[in-house]
Amino acid sequence: MTDISSQGKTAGKIIEFEMLQNIAEDDNKHESDYKMLFQGQGKILLALVDTDGISQKDLVDRIDMTPQSTAEFVRKLERRGLVTREKSITDKRVTLVRLTDRGRAEIQKRTRSIPEYLRVLSDDELQQFNNILDKINGQMYRDIKDADPTLQNKYHQFMLNQVLHKIHPD
């Protein structure tokens, strides 16, 4: 059983972190473009940086999204000139997705804006931190879903609209 005072101390540190993060991101030196990298279209671009020319089916597995969402995001990225889709020469049923030069430039631009405060962590510490955040976020999603099963979908739709609005303002 975890000590309740340790949980309280950690909760306080999370609140402190959130406040400092807001201050850091309001500073002109820190754009929030990096956030786009970890949602929808950004997840696809990051996956392609690791494995360019991946099949759309493998892309679905890698980014853990539905085939329909992945296909829609890939179409949007293609319309923006960031990726191309082409049939595999060995199997015409397979569609390969590749980054364009413009897509690579977009990734470089956005990765430059990853918060500088993360530089204090080593690769091992980043992995540990990511695992901890995955565990916390997973529980938060479960709690939200248990409280209101439609709320999680509403939240994802809201976040998607926010990101798309920032990318393509009206």
Secondary structure, 3 states (H helix, E strand, C coil): CCCHHHHHHHHHHHHHHHHHHHHHHHCCCCCCHHHHHHCHHHHHHHHHHHCCCEEHHHHHHHHCCCHHHHHHHHHHHHHCCCEEEEECCCCCCCEEEEECHHHHHHHHHHHCCCCHHHHHCCHHHHHHHHHHHHHHHHHHHHHHHHHCHHHHHHHHHHHHHHHHHHHCCC
